[in-house]
Structures are given as structure tokens and as C-alpha cells.
């Protein structure tokens, strides 16, 4: 009989955060000091840069480090109840975006085949509302959600609607929400709006390949915007 899945298993970014905690606890990285550059940490720990960046976000949420944009990452005094506090931060943001690119990249094909003029008008209204929110200095997250939710509905598959909506809503987990604070601004949202427009243009022209390509590019760009939020890769 197969063993049950261990849903409590720590995710890669959590394990990397644990490694960094150990270095801090051992005094290798002292309170108030700046952590080594990312390229050095990835070599030291033998991990990828996206996973390292997610681990740093987890440690910042736990109050163990402070990320100062343009300056670096600094060790803070260890919280009294800090051990393993990042158990419930959520799924890896980069893995979420990769999953969305795979699933929405396929479901948009069905949306392209089934789309009607009323659907395109609705999607355009979402884009217009996103642009209005940006102009007012507000993050257009709800209209972004409406856009992707309606695209999922256009597939005609209720299971896809449930999966895509659940993946989108994972951005409200602590780690994704905290990463968004570092990465989202007027420029990044304007880029996202332009990517939504490219998706809609392909849909309205019944361009299946174009719709699929535009959706995957949008979600890949979204992942990159998240992971580049902490600075350039040569830092």
C-alpha cells in the first residue's frame, strides 16, 4: 500500500530559508551585517536564484532579514518565536506562475475557439478598468482576476475554471503578497495591461497560436517581474 502524501513537507524555498537561518544562528552572518551577493549565496547553498529569492522573502516575512532595495539584504535580530515560522506562507510564487503558464496556455486555446463578441467586449471592459485603476494609483488586481476568470469560463470546462481561479488566488498567500509589494508598480502593471491586450487581440482574430503564445509570454513575464523585484541578477 502506497504511503500517504506528506502535505506538510517543507517546500524548496523553506528549506533554503532554514539553511540561511542556520548560518545566522551559527554567527556566520551577524546581526546588522549585509548578506553576501546572490551569486555567492546560490553557489554556497547549491540552489537556483528564484528559490533563493523566495527564501529571502520568507525570511523577511519572519522578520529575520530586511531587504533594502538598491542596498542589499541585512540580518536583523532574530525574533524570539522565529523558529520555522514560515510553515504557512504558501506555494512557491515561481512554481505558481509556471503552473499557470502551462494550464492557461492550453485553456486559452479553447477560449479562442469558443469566444464570442460579447466575450471580447467583457475582456475589453476588464482591460479598460485595469487602466483606469492604474491611472488612479490603485493596483487593478480585481479586474486582472476578472479577465483571467472569464477566459477560463470561455473554455467551457468547469474544472479548468476552478483550477485557474484557485491558482490565481494563491497570489494572496503571504509569500506571494509580500513579493508583490516589492515588485508591483505603475510600470509593471502597465506592462501587464499591454500583455492582456495582446491576448485579447489574438482571441478576437481567432488566432489560436497567437493567443497561446501571448498568454504564455504574459505569465512568463509576470514571473520574471516578481523574481527581478529584489534587484538585478548580477547583484
C-alpha angles and dihedrals in degrees: 000000000000118000116251117256113263101231090182094062110130116250123238094258090050092052090050090049088053090053091052090048089056092052089050093047091050091053096247088122109034129208110276094017125121116247117240117268116283093251089058094046093050089054093044093051099032093232139127122264094242091054091046092051091050089050090053090052089051091052091048091052088051089052095242097116137020122221110212110192111235092007110061144249118307132195115241130199107286113256114245092236095034103120112120093339092149095073094113104036095114140242123329107279092218092050090049091054091047090051091048091050090053097045101035089041087064100035091054087065089063090044089054092052095046101036122127133193090258089057092052091050090052093049091048089052089054091052092047090050090050091053092048092051091050090051088053092051094251127127107247094217098135093052089045087055092048090053095053093040092054092047088054091050090051088063089069091225116117093195090058090049091055094046096045093046092049092050091049092050091054086080086079092065114109097256096046093043092049092048089050090057089059097043111033123088139133093284096050092047091049088053089051091051091052089051091051089052091053090053092050092047091055092046093051090051092048088239101158096181092045092050092049093046093046093050094049092046090050094053093042089051090048090054091049092049090053095047096043091054093095094058141278119327093245092062 
